Amino acid sequence: MNRLDYFKSRIEATLSPMDYIQMKKKFPEDSVLIDVRNGPVEARKNKIDGAVVIPQVEIESRLNEIPKDKKVVVYCWDVWCNTASKVAVKLLENGFEDVQELTGGIAAWEKMNFPQEPLSTEKTTNCSC
């Protein structure tokens, strides 16, 4: 793959936090944001405002909760975490056509002081997206 193809595919596969916020303002119902971080709730504490929580270890058994007619944006911890990339591959392999990874994960979101909400200690129920 040459450099041009690499950067084009990278742009196609990712979405910056700022681009996500702009997209959500323009088309609020066209996408679903999924927090795919693994780990205990105590470690995760917060999530991005409006995100659905489906940890990577549960993704396979909960595919039916994710709408196939919307853009699916997944995120994990930070730029060093590849959990969101693994989930994106799994979603694409299972017929989801429009999947992107939120670059920088929740760490970038927090750094920019974008809206978050406490992560519920209850098991997340079906996606109401």
Backbone hydrogen bonds in HBPLUS format (Angstrom, degrees):
<---DONOR---> <-ACCEPTOR-->    atom                        ^
c    i                          cat <-CA-CA->   ^        H-A-AA   ^      H-
h    n   atom  resd res      DA  || num        DHA   H-A  angle D-A-AA Bond
n    s   type  num  typ     dist DA aas  dist angle  dist       angle   num
A0006-TYR N   A0002-ASN O   2.98 MM   4  6.21 156.2  2.03 151.7 159.3     1
A0007-PHE N   A0003-ARG O   2.95 MM   4  6.21 169.1  1.97 158.7 159.4     2
A0008-LYS N   A0004-LEU O   2.99 MM   4  6.18 158.5  2.04 151.0 157.5     3
A0009-SER N   A0005-ASP O   2.93 MM   4  6.06 162.1  1.97 148.8 153.5     4
A0010-ARG N   A0006-TYR O   2.89 MM   4  6.10 150.2  1.98 148.1 157.3     5
A0011-ILE N   A0007-PHE O   3.01 MM   4  6.16 159.1  2.05 146.0 150.5     6
A0012-GLU N   A0008-LYS O   3.01 MM   4  6.22 154.4  2.08 144.7 152.2     7
A0013-ALA N   A0009-SER O   2.97 MM   4  6.07 142.1  2.12 141.3 150.6     8
A0014-THR N   A0010-ARG O   3.10 MM   4  6.11 124.8  2.42 142.7 154.4     9
A0101-GLU N   A0013-ALA O   2.89 MM  88  6.32 158.5  1.94 146.4 150.5    10
A0015-LEU N   A0101-GLU O   2.86 MM  86  6.04 141.3  2.01 155.7 153.4    11
A0103-THR N   A0015-LEU O   2.94 MM  88  5.91 154.3  2.01 136.7 145.1    12
A0020-TYR N   A0016-SER O   2.86 MM   4  6.12 154.2  1.93 155.0 162.8    13
A0021-ILE N   A0017-PRO O   3.04 MM   4  6.30 162.3  2.07 150.8 154.2    14
A0022-GLN N   A0018-MET O   3.03 MM   4  6.31 163.3  2.06 151.1 155.4    15
A0023-MET N   A0019-ASP O   2.88 MM   4  6.02 161.9  1.92 148.4 153.8    16
A0024-LYS N   A0020-TYR O   2.85 MM   4  6.04 160.9  1.89 153.9 159.2    17
A0025-LYS N   A0021-ILE O   3.01 MM   4  6.24 146.8  2.12 145.0 153.4    18
A0026-LYS N   A0022-GLN O   3.08 MM   4  6.34 159.0  2.12 150.9 155.9    19
A0027-PHE N   A0023-MET O   2.77 MM   4  5.82 167.5  1.79 158.5 162.7    20
A0030-ASP N   A0027-PHE O   3.22 MM   3  5.54 165.7  2.25 116.6 120.9    21
A0071-LYS N   A0030-ASP O   2.99 MM  41  6.32 163.7  2.02 155.5 151.4    22
A0032-VAL N   A0071-LYS O   2.87 MM  39  6.33 148.0  1.97 163.8 174.4    23
A0073-VAL N   A0032-VAL O   2.89 MM  41  6.18 171.9  1.90 164.6 166.6    24
A0052-VAL N   A0033-LEU O   2.84 MM  19  6.19 166.7  1.86 160.1 159.6    25
A0034-ILE N   A0073-VAL O   2.77 MM  39  6.17 160.6  1.81 162.3 168.2    26
A0075-TYR N   A0034-ILE O   3.03 MM  41  6.43 147.3  2.14 165.5 165.7    27
A0035-ASP N   A0052-VAL O   2.77 MM  17  6.02 158.3  1.82 153.6 161.3    28
A0054-ILE N   A0035-ASP O   3.03 MM  19  6.05 155.7  2.09 147.8 155.4    29
A0036-VAL N   A0075-TYR O   3.01 MM  39  6.03 171.1  2.01 171.0 173.9    30
A0056-GLN N   A0036-VAL O   2.97 MM  20  4.93 146.6  2.08 127.0 121.4    31
A0043-ALA N   A0040-PRO O   2.97 MM   3  5.47 136.6  2.16 110.9 121.8    32
A0044-ARG N   A0040-PRO O   3.22 MM   4  6.59 145.4  2.35 143.9 154.0    33
A0044-ARG N   A0041-VAL O   3.03 MM   3  4.98 120.2  2.40  94.2 109.9    34
A0045-LYS N   A0041-VAL O   2.85 MM   4  5.85 160.2  1.89 165.4 166.6    35
A0046-ASN N   A0044-ARG O   2.45 MM   2  5.76 117.9  1.82 125.9 112.5    36
A0119-LEU N   A0045-LYS O   2.64 MM  74  5.37 161.1  1.67 155.2 148.5    37
A0047-LYS N   A0117-GLU O   2.87 MM  70  5.58 153.7  1.94 160.0 168.8    38
A0117-GLU N   A0047-LYS O   2.90 MM  70  5.58 156.2  1.96 157.0 163.8    39
A0051-ALA N   A0048-ILE O   2.92 MM   3  5.51 163.9  1.95 146.1 145.8    40
A0049-ASP N   A0115-PRO O   3.18 MM  66  5.55 176.2  2.18 124.3 123.2    41
A0058-GLU N   A0055-PRO O   2.80 MM   3  5.43 157.8  1.85 121.5 129.1    42
A0059-ILE N   A0056-GLN O   3.23 MM   3  5.10 154.0  2.30 101.3 108.9    43
A0062-ARG N   A0059-ILE O   3.08 MM   3  5.14 147.6  2.19 102.0 112.0    44
A0065-GLU N   A0062-ARG O   2.94 MM   3  5.56 163.4  1.97 120.2 125.8    45
A0066-ILE N   A0063-LEU O   3.09 MM   3  5.59 166.6  2.11 117.4 121.7    46
A0072-VAL N   A0098-ASP O   2.80 MM  26  6.18 167.9  1.82 162.0 165.5    47
A0100-GLN N   A0072-VAL O   2.84 MM  28  6.32 156.9  1.90 159.3 165.1    48
A0074-VAL N   A0100-GLN O   2.93 MM  26  6.44 156.6  1.99 157.2 162.9    49
A0102-LEU N   A0074-VAL O   2.86 MM  28  5.98 166.9  1.88 158.9 161.2    50
A0106-ILE N   A0076-CYS O   3.00 MM  30  6.36 160.4  2.03 157.6 157.8    51
A0107-ALA N   A0077-TRP O   3.01 MM  30  6.12 152.5  2.08 158.6 167.1    52
A0081-CYS N   A0078-ASP O   3.19 MM   3  5.47 159.1  2.23 109.4 115.8    53
A0086-LYS N   A0082-ASN O   3.04 MM   4  6.37 155.8  2.10 151.5 158.0    54
A0087-VAL N   A0083-THR O   2.99 MM   4  6.31 157.3  2.05 151.7 157.7    55
A0088-ALA N   A0084-ALA O   2.86 MM   4  6.08 157.3  1.91 148.0 154.7    56
A0089-VAL N   A0085-SER O   3.02 MM   4  6.29 158.5  2.07 149.5 154.1    57
A0090-LYS N   A0086-LYS O   3.07 MM   4  6.35 161.0  2.11 145.7 150.9    58
A0091-LEU N   A0087-VAL O   2.85 MM   4  6.12 158.9  1.89 157.3 162.7    59
A0092-LEU N   A0088-ALA O   2.95 MM   4  6.15 167.5  1.96 153.2 156.5    60
A0093-GLU N   A0089-VAL O   2.88 MM   4  6.07 156.0  1.94 152.3 159.3    61
A0094-ASN N   A0090-LYS O   3.13 MM   4  6.28 124.8  2.45 133.9 147.4    62
A0094-ASN N   A0091-LEU O   3.00 MM   3  5.06 137.7  2.18  98.2 110.9    63
A0096-PHE N   A0091-LEU O   3.06 MM   5  5.39 161.6  2.10 148.5 142.8    64
A0095-GLY N   A0092-LEU O   3.34 MM   3  5.44 153.3  2.42 112.8 109.8    65
A0105-GLY N   A0102-LEU O   3.30 MM   3  5.81 163.8  2.33 129.7 132.5    66
A0108-ALA N   A0104-GLY O   3.15 MM   4  4.78 159.2  2.19 121.3 123.9    67
A0109-TRP N   A0105-GLY O   3.37 MM   4  6.66 161.2  2.40 145.0 150.4    68
A0110-GLU N   A0106-ILE O   2.83 MM   4  6.01 162.4  1.86 152.9 156.4    69
A0111-LYS N   A0107-ALA O   2.98 MM   4  6.13 158.7  2.02 144.9 151.2    70
A0112-MET N   A0108-ALA O   3.13 MM   4  6.33 142.0  2.28 143.4 152.0    71
A0114-PHE N   A0109-TRP O   3.23 MM   5  5.65 174.3  2.24 158.3 156.6    72
A0113-ASN N   A0110-GLU O   2.92 MM   3  4.98 160.1  1.96 108.8 114.4    73
